Amino acid sequence: MKITAIFGSPVCKGNTETMAEAFLAECAKAGAEINRWRLNELDYKGCSGCMACKTRLEECALRDGLTPLLKAVHGADVVLIATPVYFFDVTSQMKGFIDRCYSFLTPDWYKKKKMSRLAPGKELVFVVAQGGAERVFHDMLQRYGAIFATLGFKPLHLVRGGRLRGPADIAARPELLELAREKARLVLAGAPSADTIPVYDLD
């Protein structure tokens, strides 16, 4: 199993990364090949809206720090996306990456025939740490769940912790790390997940 892990937090070894690493450690024990990417360490731009990926290319026209990462997503069996909630949304680093994933969609994706250029069968794990309670930011999960589903990821696994306001908070929440490890065991076993990302009905 090949896993591409994408860290969107500018803070190293914070709450989000700690939960993500609990998931990845469980996968590593089973022999998974893991590639880690820290978006804050890459030099890249957001989507330029040039539409070249729909008119003359089958990939993003921009050539920068995200180019090899977008290629790595193509080759992965599982993509892990880890982000804290900053100002009611994913971090700006993560949003820039997600916008560039528009290049994965086919020119006629909105006609709902063949929507994604990614190979079918890829799974996505969305790791989220937020300062607010887990009952909030549900709309954020729905928005990004719709994007990930449109890109062809299935299932959409969710590992989320609320009331995590500082780097030390995760140490007092061992149940969140166990949740991440349990999610990893489900992914490795190809078993369904009870906790998945909600998705907007785009119709």
N, C-alpha and C positions, 0 to 999 in steps of 0.2 A: 504494500500500500504506500502510495506517495502522497504526502501531505504538504501543502503550501500554507504556511502560517504567516499572516499579515498583521502586524502590530501597528495600530493607529495612534497610540498614545505618545505624546512627546516625553512622558515620564517613564524611565526604565525601571523595571521591577516594582511597579505599582500594583494596585488591586487587579486591574484588568489582566496584566501580564501574568500575575501569580495564578489566577484562575485558568488562563490559557495554558500555562506551563504544566499545571496539574493534569490537564487533558492530554497534552503532548507526551508527558512522561509515561503515562499509561500506554499510549500508542507505541512509544519507543521500546518498551519492554516486550511488546509483541513483534518487534522487528520492523516497524514502519520507518520509511525514509522521510525525514522531516527537513524542510527548507524554511528558514525563518527570514522574514523581511521586516525591517523597521522603517516605516514610511518617513519618519522624521529625519532619517539619515540619508534619504534619497533626494536627488535634485530633479524636480519634475514640475510640470505645469498641469493645470486642470484642462478639461476638454475645451478646445478652441472653437468648436462648432463648425469646423470646415466641411464636414460631411464627406470627406474623402473616403472614410471607411464604408460608406454606402454607395459611392459613385464610381470609384476607380481602384480601391484597395479592399482587401479582406481583413485588414488589421488597422490599428491606429496609425495615422500618418506621422504623429509626433515621435521623435527619437530622443529619449532622455532616460532618466533613471527608472522610469516605470516600464520601459520597453522589455527588459528581461523578465520582470515580474509578470507582466501580462502573458508572456510566453510560458512562464512557469505554471500559471493557472491552467493553460491548455493541457499541460502534461500531468496535472495533479488528479488523484482520485478523490481527495478531500481537500477543501479549501476552508481554512479557519480564519475568520475575520474577528479581531479583538479590538474593541474601542471603549473608552469611557464615554459618558454623556457629558458633552461640553455645551453649555448654553442651550439646553433642550434638544440637542441633536448629536450625531456622531462628530468626531473631531474634524477640523478643516482638512487635516492630512488624509483622513479616511474618505471624506466626501470627494476630494480631488481624485483619489484612486477609483472610487465607485463610478464617478462621472466618466472616467476613461474606459470603464467596462462597457460603455455604450458601443464601443467598437466590436464587442462580441455578438451584437445583434445583426441579423441579416438585413439587407435593404428593405425587404417587405415584411419585417417582423410584425408590424401592427396588423397585418392581414391574418395573423395567427396560423400560418401554414408551417413553415420552418422558421422558428423565431430566433434560435441561437446557433452560433457557429461552434459553440463548445460541444464536445462529444457528450452524448447522453450518459447518465449514470453517475455523474459527479454529485457528491454530497457537500453540504455547507454547514459549518458550525459557526454560529454567531455568539461571541462572548462579549457580554456587556456589563460594565460596572457603572453604577449611578448613585449619586448622592441622595436622590429622592427615594421614597418607598417604591416597591415593585408594582404597585397599582398605577403608577404614573408613567408617562412616555409610551403608553400603549400605541399611540398613533405613530410614533417613530418606528416602532417595530413593524407595524402594518405597512408603512411606506417602503421600508427596505426589504421586507418580506416579499412584497410585490415585485421589486426589482430582481431579487435573487431567483424567484420563481420564473420570471420572464426569461432570465438568462439560462434556465433549464436545470438549476440545482434542485435535487429532490433526494431525500428529505431535507428539510431545513431545521437543523438542531439548534436549540437555544440553551445557553448557559448564562444566567443573569443573576446579579446580586444587587440588592438595593440597600440604601443607607450606608454606602461605602464612601465616606467623605475624605479620607486621608489614607496614605500608604500603609499605615499600621492597622487599619480597620479589618482587613482581611484576616489578620492573625487571630482575631476573636471570632471568626466565622468558619470553623473547620468544616461545617456542613456544606459550604459552597465548594470547597475543594473536593469533597467527596462527590458532590453532584457532578463536577467536571470529570472526575475519574469514572463515574458510572456512565456518563454520556459517552466517554471513550470506549468503554466496554461494549456498549450498544452498537457503536459505529463499527468496531472491529468484528462484531458478531453478525453484522448486517441485520440487526433487529430494529423494529420500529421504536420511535421515541415518543413518549407521552407528552413531552414538553417541546413543542415546535413553535416556530415563528409564525405569528398570525399574518395573514395576507389580505390586502384590500381586494375586494371584488372589482376588477377594472371595467366590468360591463355596467 
